[in-house]
Amino acid sequence: MRPASADQAYFGGLLHDIGRLPLLIVAREEEQEGLAIPGGIQDSPALERDYFGVDHCEVGRWISCCGNFSSWMSDVLEHHHDPALATQDATLTAIVAAGDRCCQSPSAPAEPVLGARPGPCAAPSDGDLLCHMRPANLLEEDQAAHSAFLQTCAQPTAFPRFGSC
């Protein structure tokens, strides 16, 4: 839909649920203490707010703020469940949301096959999502970028503390 935004959509798709990580840590700690986590809480902002008092979209916004992420990434992290609320780039946010919904589809393959040709995902009946698996030929570029990053990375950066931004 927007080839110029392909890299942004890809990185947005990789990071859109980063706010779930702290919630998963808390949930795991509570399970170890014998508390029962409600079923169906995975990727449900309403259930997350009921249980944790905050959802992964808001936590993603905090991470974005503390990490000094770009404004388009903040939009994706905060509004990928409701792209119409995005203030910087609603179209990019909607593209990431469409990919997320496609991956949540019950007809999506259980395990991706590396090197497989891209194919259409089953879209919801409302017909508003068109998506394809990420082209396998970009895997080599990902590996090269990862190798270059590891070679040039001198010192790790400390993770920002929540509440400091």
Backbone torsions as a table, in degrees:
resi	resn	phi	psi	omega
1	MET	NA	-42.1	179.4
2	ARG	-138.0	83.1	-176.6
3	PRO	-55.7	-32.5	-180.0
4	ALA	-65.7	-21.0	-178.8
5	SER	-102.2	11.9	-175.8
6	ALA	-58.7	-44.6	-179.8
7	ASP	-64.5	-42.9	178.6
8	GLN	-62.6	-43.2	179.6
9	ALA	-63.6	-38.9	179.5
10	TYR	-64.2	-49.6	179.8
11	PHE	-67.4	-36.6	174.9
12	GLY	-61.5	-40.7	177.6
13	GLY	-65.2	-37.3	178.4
14	LEU	-66.4	-38.6	-172.1
15	LEU	-102.3	-5.3	-170.5
16	HIS	-56.3	-30.5	-179.0
17	ASP	-103.4	21.4	-178.3
18	ILE	-59.7	-27.2	178.4
19	GLY	-67.3	-14.5	177.7
20	ARG	-73.5	-26.6	-175.4
21	LEU	-58.3	-51.4	177.7
22	PRO	-61.5	-35.6	178.5
23	LEU	-66.6	-38.0	177.2
24	LEU	-65.4	-36.5	177.6
25	ILE	-63.2	-46.8	178.7
26	VAL	-62.2	-44.7	-179.9
27	ALA	-60.7	-42.0	179.2
28	ARG	-63.6	-42.7	178.3
29	GLU	-62.8	-40.3	179.7
30	GLU	-69.1	-36.2	175.5
31	GLU	-62.8	-39.6	179.3
32	GLN	-66.4	-25.8	176.7
33	GLU	-86.0	2.6	177.0
34	GLY	92.5	3.9	178.1
35	LEU	-81.0	143.3	179.9
36	ALA	-92.3	129.0	176.7
37	ILE	-88.4	132.4	-179.3
38	PRO	-60.2	143.6	176.9
39	GLY	-70.5	153.2	177.8
40	GLY	76.5	10.3	-177.1
41	ILE	-75.0	-19.2	-178.9
42	GLN	-58.2	121.8	174.1
43	ASP	57.4	33.7	175.4
44	SER	-121.6	97.5	-177.1
45	PRO	-55.7	-37.3	-179.5
46	ALA	-64.3	-44.6	179.0
47	LEU	-68.3	-36.7	177.1
48	GLU	-62.1	-44.1	179.0
49	ARG	-63.2	-39.9	179.0
50	ASP	-64.0	-40.7	-175.3
51	TYR	-85.2	-49.4	-174.2
52	PHE	-94.4	-17.6	-174.8
53	GLY	86.7	0.0	179.6
54	VAL	-156.2	153.7	177.2
55	ASP	-109.8	169.7	-176.0
56	HIS	-66.0	-22.6	177.5
57	CYS	-69.4	-42.1	178.0
58	GLU	-68.7	-40.8	176.9
59	VAL	-63.5	-38.8	175.7
60	GLY	-60.4	-39.0	177.0
61	ARG	-63.7	-41.5	178.0
62	TRP	-60.8	-45.9	179.7
63	ILE	-61.1	-42.8	178.8
64	SER	-61.5	-42.7	179.1
65	CYS	-64.1	-48.3	-177.8
66	CYS	-69.2	-30.0	-179.2
67	GLY	-91.3	1.8	179.8
68	ASN	56.1	43.6	177.7
69	PHE	-71.4	160.7	178.5
70	SER	-67.7	161.3	-175.7
71	SER	-65.3	-34.6	179.1
72	TRP	-66.7	-35.9	179.2
73	MET	-69.7	-38.6	176.1
74	SER	-58.7	-42.0	177.4
75	ASP	-59.3	-46.5	-179.0
76	VAL	-62.3	-46.8	-177.6
77	LEU	-64.6	-39.0	-175.6
78	GLU	-84.7	-32.3	-169.5
79	HIS	-119.8	18.3	-177.6
80	HIS	-68.1	-12.5	173.7
81	HIS	-93.8	-13.0	176.6
82	ASP	-148.9	77.1	-174.2
83	PRO	-59.1	-22.8	-179.7
84	ALA	-63.3	-20.7	179.5
85	LEU	-85.0	-8.8	-179.0
86	ALA	-63.4	137.4	-177.5
87	THR	-103.2	-22.9	-177.2
88	GLN	-94.1	-48.8	-177.0
89	ASP	-152.4	84.3	-177.5
90	ALA	-64.5	-33.0	-179.5
91	THR	-67.7	-45.9	177.8
92	LEU	-61.6	-43.7	178.5
93	THR	-61.4	-39.2	178.2
94	ALA	-66.8	-35.8	177.7
95	ILE	-64.0	-44.7	177.8
96	VAL	-64.0	-41.6	178.9
97	ALA	-61.8	-39.9	178.6
98	ALA	-63.7	-43.2	177.0
99	GLY	-62.9	-39.7	178.5
100	ASP	-63.1	-46.0	-179.6
101	ARG	-64.6	-37.0	178.4
102	CYS	-64.4	-41.2	179.9
103	CYS	-68.5	-25.3	178.1
104	GLN	-83.4	-8.5	-178.0
105	SER	-61.5	136.1	179.1
106	PRO	-64.8	-17.9	-179.5
107	SER	-91.2	-1.1	178.0
108	ALA	-67.0	145.4	179.8
109	PRO	-61.2	141.3	-178.4
110	ALA	-65.2	-39.3	-179.9
111	GLU	-130.7	124.0	177.6
112	PRO	-68.7	147.9	179.7
113	VAL	-106.3	115.9	178.5
114	LEU	-64.1	136.2	180.0
115	GLY	85.4	-2.7	179.5
116	ALA	-72.5	150.0	176.8
117	ARG	-71.4	144.1	178.4
118	PRO	-61.5	145.1	177.4
119	GLY	-145.3	161.9	-178.0
120	PRO	-72.8	146.4	173.3
121	CYS	-91.7	156.1	174.9
122	ALA	-73.9	118.7	-178.7
123	ALA	-87.4	154.1	175.4
124	PRO	-59.3	161.4	-174.1
125	SER	-63.3	-20.0	-179.5
126	ASP	-72.0	-8.3	172.9
127	GLY	70.6	13.6	-175.5
128	ASP	-90.3	-0.5	-177.5
129	LEU	-118.8	128.6	171.4
130	LEU	-124.7	125.8	-178.9
131	CYS	-149.3	161.5	176.0
132	HIS	-137.6	154.1	174.7
133	MET	-64.6	153.6	178.5
134	ARG	-63.4	131.4	-178.6
135	PRO	-56.3	134.0	-177.3
136	ALA	-65.7	-25.2	-178.1
137	ASN	-68.6	-12.8	176.8
138	LEU	-82.8	-9.5	179.0
139	LEU	-59.2	-42.2	179.5
140	GLU	-62.8	-39.5	177.9
141	GLU	-64.3	-40.3	177.7
142	ASP	-60.4	-45.3	-179.3
143	GLN	-64.2	-39.7	179.7
144	ALA	-66.8	-42.4	179.2
145	ALA	-65.0	-39.6	178.6
146	HIS	-63.4	-44.4	179.3
147	SER	-62.9	-43.3	179.9
148	ALA	-63.4	-39.8	179.0
149	PHE	-62.8	-46.2	-178.6
150	LEU	-64.6	-32.7	-179.7
151	GLN	-73.7	-31.4	-176.3
152	THR	-97.7	-9.5	-177.2
153	CYS	-78.4	111.2	-177.1
154	ALA	-85.8	-54.8	-178.1
155	GLN	-131.8	139.9	178.1
156	PRO	-70.0	147.4	177.5
157	THR	-91.9	136.3	179.2
158	ALA	-65.7	141.1	177.8
159	PHE	-72.0	135.7	-177.3
160	PRO	-66.9	151.4	178.7
161	ARG	-86.9	139.1	178.5
162	PHE	-66.8	147.3	178.2
163	GLY	85.5	-2.5	-178.1
164	SER	-95.1	0.3	-179.4
165	CYS	-116.1	NA	NA
